[in-house]
Amino acid sequence: MTNNPLKVEPISPALGAEVKNINLQAELSVIDAKTLNDAFLKYQVLIFRDQRLEPNDLVRIGRYFGSIARYPFVKGMKDHPDVIEVIKKEDESINFGGLWHTDTSYLTCPPKASLLYAKLVPPVGGDTLFASMYSAYESLSLGLKKTLSQLNGINHSTKSAAASTRVNRIKDNPGAPTNITMQASHPIVRTHPETDRKALYCSNAHTEKIEGMSVLESQPLLHYLYEQQQMEEHTFRLRWENHTLAIWDNRCTQHNAINDYQGFRREMLRVTLAGDQPY
């Protein structure tokens, strides 16, 4: 670390920035904390390299951005209940969160943000893709925006594609019973409570259908939106290194943990921040 002023460098036009000249092991000044919060709202995903952090550091850092919440399906660490381990073992073929999604949108009040810290990453692979739902929404026609403004999506915790990615971690350290279904209706287009910008808020991982329609009737429109969300111009790719920390805004981003490192172990720590009910 240096004594140079904190620097925030954008990664892509759509979203993402790397924060430099900062030591997250130390308490942040009021000015630096405000700079980070402003950058978080502007860039949606912040990346911090070469940070030697312990679980209690992650909780402390999370509190600069909001209040701590807990992931419903996996218990936290024994001595750090607000921190969950996101691990893929060498002999496992399925990874946690390996599809496009925003975290736990099946909750009435989904999380504001998530922090993910890399303890051990594979020599190659294991990147995470991020996409801006601001950018995806803004790319739509005025007519489609008007139609979507009147629609809600029904989000489920049990959609098979997403549920299958958490099976191994639930088996190791279960939180909520696996037979519980969590469901919530949220606007397809949500308004960010701090920036007042509009973002698409649906995902193939959790959105089962459009409220008032059947699953079959909903599919053409939802699948079109998913394709728009994942277009390259709305995304950037994070190449993890050991001791990298990322924090992302679940209210206006999606992410996808790439599962391309078979035979290697990947160990991450995650903290979740409490959010508000989408509107």
N, C-alpha and C positions, 0 to 999 in steps of 0.2 A: 504494500500500500504506500501511497505517496501523500504529501501534504498539499497536492494540487486541489483546486476546487472540484467538487462533484460535477461529473459530466454525464449527460444523457445523449446517446447517439442513436438515431433512428436506424432500424434494420431494414424495413421495407416501406413503400408508400402507404400500404393499407393498415399496418399495425406493427407493433413490436419495437422495443428500444433496449439497448444495452447500457447499463449504468456503470460508470467507471470512477475510479478514485474514491472508493468508499470501503470502509471496514465495518461490516455488519456485526462483528463481535462486540463492538463498542456501542454505547448509547448514542442515538442520533440527536443532533441539535434540533431545536425547533425549526430553524430555517431549512435544514436538510430534510427533515420529516415532511415539511410542507412541499418542498421541491419534489420529493418522491411521490407524494399523493397527487400532485398536479400532473406529473409525468404518467402516473398510472392511469388517470382519467383520459389523458390525451392519447397515449400509445397503446393502452389496453393490455399489453403484456410487457413486463419488465424482466430483464435478464441480468443476473449478477454473477460474475465469474470469480473463481479462486477465493471462495468464502469458506473458512474452516468453522463449521457450525455444529452445535449440538442440538438435541431436540428442544431444550428449554430456550435456546436462541431463536428457533423458528417460531415458537409461541410468542416470544417477546416482539419479534419483527412483525408478526401478523397483527399484533395489537396497534402498531402504527397505522394500520389501514382499516381496522374495524374490530369487532368483537368475535371471539372464537366460537365456532360451532363444531359439531361432531358428525362424522359420516355414519349413517344409520346401520350399515350392514357389516362393518368390520370394527372390532374394538381397538382402542388405542393401545399404545405400548404400556407395559405394566407400570412403569414409574412416570410415564408421560401420557396420560389418557387422551390428551387433545391432539396427539400425533399418531398417525397410522403408518405402518410399514407397507410400502408398495413394492413387492418383490416378485420377480420371475426367476424360478430356480432353473438350474442347468437342464433338468430332465422334463421341464414343463413345455408344452407347445402353445398354450394360451396365455396371453398377457392381459394385465389389468388395464381396462380403458382403451382397448385396441380397436376403436371405431370412432367416427366423428360424433361428438356429443358436447353438450354443456352439462356440468355436474348436477346430478340429482334434481332435474327439472320436474320430477314427479312429486316433489314436496310443495306444500302450500306456499312456503317462503323458501325458495331455493337459495343456495349460498351466493353471497356477494362475490367472493373471490376464493381462489385456491393457491396455496404455496406448495411447490414441489422442489425438493432438494436432492441432488444426486450424491449418494455415498459411493456407489460402485456402478460403473457403466461398462458395457461390452467394448472390446477394442474397435469394432466397427458396427454401425447400426444402432437401433434403439432410439432414433430421433423422434421428436414430437412435431407434428404439424399444427399450426394455429391458423384460424381464419377469423376475419372481422365480420361480424354480423351487421355492423353499420354499413360497411362497404357493400355487402351482399344486398341489403335492403335498398340502398341508394342506386343500385344498378337496375332496379326494376322499373317498369313503365308506370306512369301515373295511374293508368286504369287498374293495373294489378294492385298497386299500393292501396287504392281506394277500396277494392274488394277485400283485401287482406285486413284492412282496418276494422272490419266488422266480424272477424272470425277468431274463434278460440281453438286451441289444440288440447286434446286429452292426452296427458302424459302418464305413462305407467312405469312402474319399477320392474315389471316382469316381462317386458319385451325380450324375446329369446336372445337376440344378438347381443344386447348389452348385459343381460343377466349371466350369460355364459362366461363373460370375461372376468367376473368376480368370484367364480366358484372356488378356485384354489385358495384365495385369501380368506374367504368365509370359512372354508374347511379348517384352516389353520387357526383362525382367531375370530369366531363368529360374534356379530353384534346382534342385530334384530333377527328373530326367527325367519328362516328362509321361506316359510309359507305365507308371510305377510305381503299383501299387495298394497303399495302406496300409489295413489292416483291424485292428480291435480289438473284442473283446467286453467290454462293461461293464454293470454293473447298471442296470436301468431306474430304480431308486431308489438313489441313492448317498448315503452318509453323509459329511457335510462333515468333513474331518479336524481342523479347528480348533474349530468350533462344536458338532459332534456332531448338528447338525440334518439332517433328511432332505430331499432335493430330487429332483425328476424329472430324469432324465438321458437324454433321447432327443430327437431333432429330425428334422424332415422333411428337413433338409439332408443329414444324414450317416447316420441310422439306417435301414438297409436292411430289417431284419426282426428278429423275436424269435428268439433262439437256440433251435433245436429245432423251429421251425415254418417253413413255406414263406413266401415273400413275400406271397402271396395270403392265407394264413391270418392273417398278422400285421397286415394292413392295417386291419381294423375297430378293433382295440384301439389301435394306434398313432395312427390318425387321430383317435380320440376324445381321446387324450392331447394331441395337438398343438392341438386346439381348446381344451382346458382351459388349456394353457400360454399361449395368446394372448388370453385373456379380458381385457377392459380393466381389471378390478379388480386384476390382477396386474402391471400395466405402468405405465411413465411414458415421456414423449416428451422427448428432449433436442433443443432447438433450438441448434445450434452457432453460435458466433461465432468470428471469427478470434482466435487465441491462447487458445482453450479447450482444457483437458486433461481427459480422462475416464479413469478406471481402473475396471475391472469384474472381478468374481470369476467366472471361467468355471465354477467348481464348483457354482454355485447360480443362475446367470442365463443368459438368452439375449438376443440382440439382433438387430436387423434394420435395415440401412441403407436408408432409403427412397430410391428411384430416381425422383425427381420434378423434376429440374432439368436437363432436356435443353437442350443448347446452352451450358451453363455449365461452367467448370472447377472441380474440387474437389480440393484437395491436403491430405493428412493424413500424419502420421508415426506409425508403430506400433512398439511394443516389446512383447515377449512374455516372461512369467515362467514358469519351469519349474514343473511340478506333479508330483503323485504319481499312482500307479495307483488308480483309483476302487475303492471297496469298499462 
